[in-house]
């Protein structure tokens, strides 16, 4: 592997990959391997397009990246609840409503089919976050509140976290999405800036300990790092 390209939905995830995930993977054996994030689709147009791009469009780009560089691995971070569910824009597995892992398996199958016989399925590693990236910030509420300079919010953050088995399950109802819950406590919350300040304070180790689905994806990336070392 010469390159790991991580497709992400927004600036928060982009900063996370570049400032947190890339250094971690380099420490795990990715020396000499380029690890970078790329915004998934035309982010400036999303407000007009109604969310993340359609699967046919996304698949075309993913397949293009994989064919362009045969030594590259393409990873993906996407929020489950944002993915188109029906019609020509639908993502594989999303209409089943059975969760993030179903979408991951279905998109992996579709990419493998598009790439043809002999494709190494380990070169496409999707991570579909069940609700939002911001859910990961609830992995350590004290570190979160202190990192953004709002220690007074820690009891409120802990109260939210206590309602769910793990941070990844904080729900996605219109007013219950993780980012909406954060905004109620921190009205001036700036996702890219504050979110990544918090991630750096929380640490990747704490997130992997609290978030089993994210941990599974990270372990697959680390396995690739070990194979490259």
C-alpha positions as CSV (number, residue, x, y, z in Angstrom):
1,X,0.0,0.0,0.0
2,X,1.4,3.4,-1.0
3,X,-1.6,5.5,-0.2
4,X,-4.7,5.5,2.1
5,X,-7.4,7.9,1.0
6,X,-10.2,8.5,3.5
7,X,-13.4,10.0,2.0
8,X,-15.3,12.1,4.5
9,X,-18.5,14.2,4.6
10,X,-17.3,17.4,6.2
11,X,-14.5,19.5,7.6
12,X,-14.7,18.0,11.1
13,X,-14.0,14.5,9.8
14,X,-11.4,15.9,7.4
15,X,-9.5,17.5,10.3
16,X,-9.9,14.3,12.3
17,X,-8.3,12.2,9.6
18,X,-5.4,14.6,9.0
19,X,-4.7,15.6,12.6
20,X,-5.6,12.4,14.6
21,X,-6.0,9.3,12.4
22,X,-3.0,9.8,10.1
23,X,-0.5,10.3,12.9
24,X,-1.9,7.3,14.7
25,X,-1.6,5.0,11.6
26,X,1.9,6.3,10.9
27,X,2.8,5.2,14.5
28,X,1.3,1.8,13.8
29,X,3.4,1.0,10.7
30,X,2.3,3.4,7.9
31,X,5.8,5.0,7.6
32,X,6.1,6.2,4.0
33,X,2.4,5.7,3.3
34,X,0.4,8.8,2.4
35,X,-2.7,9.1,4.6
36,X,-5.1,11.9,3.6
37,X,-8.7,12.9,3.7
38,X,-10.8,14.1,0.8
39,X,-14.2,15.7,1.1
40,X,-16.8,13.2,-0.2
41,X,-18.5,15.0,-3.1
42,X,-19.0,18.7,-3.6
43,X,-19.5,19.9,0.0
44,X,-20.3,23.4,-0.9
45,X,-23.4,22.2,-2.9
46,X,-24.8,19.9,-0.3
47,X,-27.3,22.4,1.1
48,X,-28.8,22.6,-2.4
49,X,-28.5,18.9,-3.1
50,X,-30.1,17.6,0.1
51,X,-27.3,15.8,1.8
52,X,-24.5,13.4,0.8
53,X,-24.2,12.6,-2.9
54,X,-26.0,9.7,-4.5
55,X,-24.5,6.2,-4.4
56,X,-24.0,5.9,-8.2
57,X,-22.0,9.1,-8.1
58,X,-20.1,8.0,-5.0
59,X,-19.4,4.6,-6.5
60,X,-18.0,6.1,-9.7
61,X,-15.5,8.1,-7.7
62,X,-14.5,5.2,-5.4
63,X,-14.0,2.9,-8.3
64,X,-12.1,5.6,-10.1
65,X,-9.7,6.1,-7.2
66,X,-9.2,2.3,-6.8
67,X,-8.4,1.8,-10.5
68,X,-6.2,4.9,-10.8
69,X,-3.8,3.7,-8.1
70,X,-3.7,-0.1,-7.7
71,X,-1.6,0.3,-4.6
72,X,-4.1,2.5,-2.8
73,X,-6.7,1.7,-0.3
74,X,-9.9,3.8,-0.1
75,X,-11.6,4.2,3.2
76,X,-14.9,6.0,3.9
77,X,-16.6,7.8,6.8
78,X,-20.3,8.5,6.3
79,X,-23.3,9.2,8.6
80,X,-25.9,6.5,8.3
81,X,-28.9,8.7,8.7
82,X,-27.8,11.1,6.0
83,X,-27.5,8.5,3.3
84,X,-30.2,8.6,0.6
85,X,-32.7,5.7,1.2
86,X,-34.8,5.4,-2.0
87,X,-34.8,6.1,-5.7
88,X,-31.8,6.4,-8.0
89,X,-29.8,8.1,-5.2
90,X,-30.1,5.3,-2.7
91,X,-27.1,3.7,-1.1
92,X,-27.0,-0.1,-1.0
93,X,-28.5,-1.6,2.2
94,X,-29.9,1.8,3.4
95,X,-33.5,1.0,2.5
96,X,-33.4,-2.1,4.7
97,X,-33.2,0.1,7.7
98,X,-31.2,-2.5,9.6
99,X,-28.2,-0.4,10.4
100,X,-24.7,0.8,9.5
101,X,-23.2,-2.7,9.2
102,X,-25.7,-3.6,6.5
103,X,-24.7,-0.6,4.5
104,X,-21.1,-1.3,4.9
105,X,-21.5,-4.9,3.6
106,X,-23.7,-3.8,0.8
107,X,-21.5,-1.0,-0.4
108,X,-18.4,-3.4,-0.2
109,X,-20.2,-5.9,-2.3
110,X,-21.2,-3.3,-4.9
111,X,-17.6,-2.0,-5.1
112,X,-16.2,-5.5,-5.5
113,X,-18.7,-6.2,-8.3
114,X,-17.8,-3.0,-10.1
115,X,-14.0,-3.7,-9.7
116,X,-14.4,-7.2,-11.1
117,X,-12.7,-10.6,-10.5
118,X,-9.5,-10.5,-8.5
119,X,-10.3,-7.4,-6.6
120,X,-8.8,-7.3,-3.1
121,X,-11.8,-6.4,-0.9
122,X,-9.4,-5.1,1.7
123,X,-8.8,-2.1,-0.5
124,X,-12.2,-0.6,0.3
125,X,-12.9,0.0,4.0
126,X,-16.2,1.8,4.7
127,X,-17.1,3.1,8.1
128,X,-20.8,4.1,8.4
129,X,-21.3,6.0,11.7
130,X,-24.8,5.1,12.9
131,X,-25.8,8.6,13.6
132,X,-23.1,11.3,13.6
133,X,-19.4,11.8,14.0
134,X,-20.2,14.0,17.0
135,X,-21.4,11.0,18.9
136,X,-17.8,9.9,19.3
137,X,-17.2,13.1,21.4
138,X,-19.3,11.6,24.1
139,X,-16.6,8.9,24.7
140,X,-15.2,11.2,27.4
141,X,-17.5,13.9,28.5
142,X,-15.1,15.5,30.9
143,X,-12.4,15.8,28.3
144,X,-14.9,17.1,25.8
145,X,-16.2,19.9,28.0
146,X,-12.7,20.9,29.2
147,X,-11.2,20.8,25.7
148,X,-13.7,23.4,24.4
149,X,-13.3,25.6,27.5
150,X,-16.8,24.7,28.8
151,X,-16.4,22.6,31.9
152,X,-19.8,23.6,33.1
153,X,-21.3,21.5,30.3
154,X,-19.8,18.3,31.6
155,X,-22.8,17.2,33.8
156,X,-25.1,17.8,30.9
157,X,-22.9,15.8,28.5
158,X,-22.7,13.0,31.0
159,X,-26.5,13.0,31.4
160,X,-26.9,12.5,27.7
161,X,-24.3,9.8,27.6
162,X,-25.9,7.9,30.4
163,X,-29.1,7.4,28.4
164,X,-27.4,5.1,25.9
165,X,-25.4,1.9,26.0
166,X,-22.5,3.5,24.1
167,X,-21.9,6.9,22.4
168,X,-22.5,5.5,18.9
169,X,-26.2,4.8,19.9
170,X,-27.1,8.4,20.8
171,X,-30.1,8.7,18.6
172,X,-30.8,10.6,15.4
173,X,-34.3,12.0,16.0
174,X,-34.7,15.6,14.7
175,X,-33.9,17.1,18.0
176,X,-31.9,14.1,19.4
177,X,-29.0,13.9,17.0
178,X,-25.6,14.3,18.8
179,X,-24.8,17.6,17.3
180,X,-28.2,19.0,18.2
181,X,-27.8,17.9,21.8
182,X,-24.4,19.6,21.9
183,X,-25.8,22.8,20.5
184,X,-28.3,23.0,23.2
185,X,-25.5,23.0,25.8
186,X,-23.1,25.0,23.7
187,X,-25.0,27.4,21.3
188,X,-21.9,28.7,19.7
189,X,-20.4,25.2,19.1
190,X,-18.1,25.2,16.0
191,X,-18.0,21.7,14.7
192,X,-14.6,21.6,12.8
193,X,-12.7,23.7,15.4
194,X,-14.2,22.6,18.7
195,X,-14.9,19.0,17.6
196,X,-11.2,18.3,16.8
197,X,-10.0,20.1,19.9
198,X,-12.1,17.7,21.8
199,X,-11.0,14.6,19.8
200,X,-7.3,15.5,20.6
201,X,-8.1,15.7,24.3
202,X,-10.4,12.6,24.4
203,X,-7.8,10.6,22.5
204,X,-8.2,7.8,20.0
205,X,-7.7,5.2,22.7
206,X,-10.7,6.4,24.7
207,X,-12.9,6.5,21.6
208,X,-12.0,3.0,20.5
209,X,-12.7,1.7,24.1
210,X,-16.2,3.3,24.1
211,X,-17.3,2.9,20.5
212,X,-17.3,-0.7,19.3
213,X,-18.3,-0.1,15.7
214,X,-15.6,2.6,15.2
215,X,-13.1,0.3,16.9
216,X,-13.8,-2.5,14.4
217,X,-13.1,-0.1,11.5
218,X,-9.9,1.3,13.1
219,X,-8.6,-2.3,13.7
220,X,-9.0,-3.0,9.9
221,X,-7.0,0.1,9.1
222,X,-4.4,-0.9,11.6
223,X,-4.2,-4.3,10.1
224,X,-3.3,-2.6,6.8
225,X,-0.7,-0.6,8.6
226,X,0.9,-3.7,10.0
227,X,0.9,-5.4,6.5
228,X,2.6,-2.3,5.1
229,X,5.3,-2.1,7.8
